[in-house]
Amino acid sequence: MISGAPAELDRKILHAFADDAPPWMDSSDGRIGRKLPGLVEASPLVRTSVEVLVTHSTEFTGHAARRVGDIRGLLRSTALRGCGRVDTVEVEEWFTAVQEASAEGLFFFAEMAVVVSARRV
């Protein structure tokens, strides 16, 4: 989750990032993290734990800046191939808004990872 751009643009960009497959992938599922515990449960494995790790920042530096840059780069690449949900103008508008929010002290970044442990029966 990234706060900085207008809400509609934030939603459009982040949904595109979650669901648009980058060039090296055949497909993408932006909901796979929340599906993972159930997928393991439905498998022959025995799920032993589910852990959620959250990284967050109110500063547009370090990991947060790298991830925003990753999102920008991947969406630009997808848009330039003509197969994304957003175009390069929208990506740059979003990136500029995020930078402006940072300058105004309004930036927020959070990223969640789901870690599922399992064992064979």
C-alpha positions as CSV (number, residue, x, y, z in Angstrom):
1,M,0.0,0.0,0.0
2,I,1.3,3.4,-0.9
3,S,-0.3,6.7,-0.1
4,G,0.6,9.8,-1.9
5,A,-1.3,10.1,-5.2
6,P,-5.0,10.8,-5.5
7,A,-7.0,7.7,-4.4
8,E,-8.3,6.6,-7.8
9,L,-4.8,6.8,-9.4
10,D,-3.2,5.0,-6.4
11,R,-5.8,2.2,-6.8
12,K,-5.3,1.9,-10.5
13,I,-1.5,1.8,-10.3
14,L,-1.4,-0.7,-7.4
15,H,-4.0,-3.0,-9.0
16,A,-2.0,-2.9,-12.2
17,F,1.2,-3.7,-10.4
18,A,-0.5,-6.6,-8.6
19,D,-2.2,-8.1,-11.6
20,D,-0.2,-7.2,-14.7
21,A,2.4,-9.8,-15.5
22,P,6.0,-8.5,-16.1
23,P,7.8,-9.6,-19.2
24,W,9.5,-12.6,-17.5
25,M,6.2,-14.1,-16.2
26,D,3.4,-15.9,-18.0
27,S,0.8,-14.6,-15.6
28,S,0.4,-12.8,-12.3
29,D,-2.0,-13.2,-9.4
30,G,-2.1,-10.2,-7.1
31,R,-4.0,-12.2,-4.5
32,I,-1.6,-15.1,-4.2
33,G,-0.4,-14.2,-0.7
34,R,-3.9,-14.4,0.7
35,K,-4.5,-17.6,-1.2
36,L,-1.3,-19.3,-0.1
37,P,-2.5,-20.7,3.3
38,G,-5.5,-22.3,1.7
39,L,-3.4,-23.7,-1.2
40,V,-1.1,-25.4,1.3
41,E,-4.0,-26.6,3.3
42,A,-5.5,-28.2,0.2
43,S,-2.2,-29.9,-0.7
44,P,-0.8,-33.1,0.7
45,L,1.4,-31.0,3.0
46,V,0.5,-30.3,6.7
47,R,0.5,-26.5,7.2
48,T,2.5,-25.7,10.4
49,S,2.4,-22.0,10.5
50,V,1.3,-18.8,8.8
51,E,3.3,-15.6,9.4
52,V,2.6,-12.2,8.1
53,L,5.6,-9.8,7.8
54,V,4.9,-6.1,7.3
55,T,7.5,-3.5,6.2
56,H,6.4,0.1,6.4
57,S,7.8,3.6,6.1
58,T,6.7,7.2,6.3
59,E,9.9,8.2,4.5
60,F,10.5,8.0,0.7
61,T,14.0,6.4,1.3
62,G,15.6,3.0,1.4
63,H,13.4,0.0,0.8
64,A,10.3,2.1,0.3
65,A,11.9,4.2,-2.4
66,R,13.4,1.1,-4.1
67,R,10.0,-0.6,-4.1
68,V,8.2,2.5,-5.5
69,G,10.9,2.6,-8.2
70,D,10.4,-1.1,-8.9
71,I,6.7,-0.5,-9.4
72,R,7.3,2.5,-11.6
73,G,9.8,0.5,-13.7
74,L,7.7,-2.6,-14.1
75,L,4.6,-0.7,-15.0
76,R,6.4,1.5,-17.5
77,S,7.9,-1.7,-19.1
78,T,4.5,-3.3,-19.3
79,A,2.9,-0.1,-20.7
80,L,5.6,0.2,-23.4
81,R,4.9,-3.4,-24.5
82,G,1.2,-2.3,-24.9
83,C,-0.2,-4.9,-22.5
84,G,-0.7,-3.1,-19.2
85,R,-3.7,-1.6,-17.5
86,V,-2.0,1.8,-17.2
87,D,0.0,3.9,-19.6
88,T,3.3,5.6,-19.1
89,V,1.6,9.0,-18.5
90,E,-0.4,7.6,-15.6
91,V,2.7,5.9,-14.2
92,E,4.7,9.1,-14.2
93,E,1.7,11.1,-12.8
94,W,1.5,8.7,-10.0
95,F,5.3,8.7,-9.3
96,T,5.3,12.5,-9.3
97,A,2.4,12.6,-6.9
98,V,4.2,10.2,-4.6
99,Q,7.3,12.4,-4.6
100,E,5.2,15.5,-3.9
101,A,3.5,13.7,-1.0
102,S,6.9,12.8,0.4
103,A,8.0,16.4,0.2
104,E,4.8,17.4,2.1
105,G,5.3,14.7,4.8
106,L,2.2,12.8,3.5
107,F,4.0,9.7,2.1
108,F,3.2,6.2,3.5
109,F,4.4,2.8,2.3
110,A,3.5,-0.6,3.6
111,E,4.2,-4.0,2.1
112,M,3.0,-7.4,3.4
113,A,4.5,-10.8,2.9
114,V,2.8,-14.0,3.8
115,V,5.1,-16.9,4.8
116,V,3.5,-20.3,5.1
117,S,5.4,-23.2,6.6
118,A,4.5,-26.8,6.0
119,R,5.8,-30.3,6.3
120,R,5.3,-33.6,4.5
121,V,3.1,-36.1,6.2
